C-alpha cells in the first residue's frame, strides 16, 4: 500500500513538473498572473501604443491557448455565432462600435469580453451585457455594432 502511494505521488510530481506553469494559472482571477498571457507586463504607455507582448501573435490566438479547448474551438456554436480577428465587415449591416474597443482595427475576443472577472454580476465576462437573475440583456452589447439588432 505504501509502495502504491509512493508511486502515485511520484507520478503526480513528474506530471506537474512536465506541465507549462501557464496552464496551471487562471489569468482571469485577481491578482492576474500576467505571464499567463504576456511575455512581459505592458505598461499603460505600451498598451496605448498597442504593444501587449502577447504569448501568441494576436489577441485571439493568445485567448485560444486555453479557450479553444472548450468554448471557442472550431465547430462549436460560439465559433460560428460571431466572427473574431477580422477587420472587414458589411458596412450596410454593421458599424464600427461606439463603446467596444477594436484593436488595431480588428474585432477580437477582448472587443466583447473582459480579461478579468469583473466585480458584481457578469455573464461569461461579456462587456455591456446586463444580467438580472436568470435573464440576460444583450441589446446594449449587440447594438454597439449591429445596425438591425
N, C-alpha and C positions, 0 to 999 in steps of 0.2 A: 504494500500500500504506500509506504513511504517512497519507494523507488518510482512508482507511478506518479505521485505528486511531484517529485523532483523532476521527472521528465516533462510533465505538463508545464511546470514553472520555467524550465529551460527553454522549451519551445516558445512560450509566450515572450520571454526576454529576447530571443532571436528574432521573432516576428516583429516585435516593437522596434528593435534596432534596425531592421531592414526597411521599415516604412519611412517615407519622407515625412519629416515633422510637420510640414504644412497640412498634410492630410488629417492630422490629429487635432488641429485647432480650428474653431469656428470663427471666421472673421466677422461674423455679424453680431457677436455678443461683446458688449463693452466690458473691459477695455479691449478694443480690437487688436489682434495680433497682426500688425501691418504687414509683416513678411509673409503672410498667407497669400497676399495678392500683389505685393510690391517688392521689387528688388532693393529699393531704397525708399525711405519715407519722404514723400514730396512735401515741400514747404508750401505755404499759401501762394507765394510767387510762382513756384513750379506749376501748381495747379492752374493758376490764371494763364500761364503760358502753354498749358496743355501737356506738360511733362509729368506723367503719372508714374513712370518707372514700373510699369506693369510686368508681371511674370511672362505674359504672352504678348503677341504683337498688337492685339486690340482689347478693348474692354470686354466685348462679348467672349472672345477666346479665353480671357482670364476667368470670367464667370463660369464658363463651361468646364473648367478644370474639375469642378465639383458638380455643378448643376446639370451637365449633360448626362450624367449617370442617372439622373432621376427625372426631374420635371421638364427639362428643355431638350432632351435628346431627339434626334431626327425621328420622325414618325409619330411623335406624341401630339396631342391636341394643341398644346401651347406653341409648339414649333410651327404648326400650320396656321394657328389663330392670328398671330401677329408677327410681321417681319421685324427683323432687327439687323443691325450692322449694315444699314442701307442709307444712301444719301440722295436717292432719286425716288420720287413718288408722283402719282397723278395729281397735279395741282388743281384739277377741277373737283376732285373729291376730298383732298386733304390739304391742309395749310401748315405752314411752319408753326410749331407750338408757341404760345404766348408765355406760358408758365414753365413748362417742362424744358429741360436742357437738351440741346443737341451737342454732341462732342465732335468738334471738327466738322460740323455739318451733318453728322451721322446720327440716326436713331440707334441707340444702344440699349442694353439691358438696364443701365442706370438712368435712361431717359424716364422710364416709368417706375423703376424700383429703387428704393433707397438701399445703401450698402450696409447700414447699421440698423438693428432693431430699434424702432422709434419708441418714445415714451407713449404710454396710453394705448388705446385700441388701434390695431393695424390688421390688415388682411394681406398676407403674402408680401409684406413690406412694399406695397404699391403706393406711390405718391398720389395725392389728391383723392383717392377713394375713401369714402366715409363709411364706417361700419356702425350700425345701430342694432345691437343684439345679433340676430341671425340675418338681418338684411344688409346688403352691401350696395351702396350707391356709387355707380360707375360714371354717371353722366358728366360730372365735372372733369374727370380724368379724360374721358374719350373726346369730349368736345374741345379739348385743347388743340387737337389736331384734325379730328373728323368733322367735316362741314355738315354732313347729313345725319349726325347722330342725335 
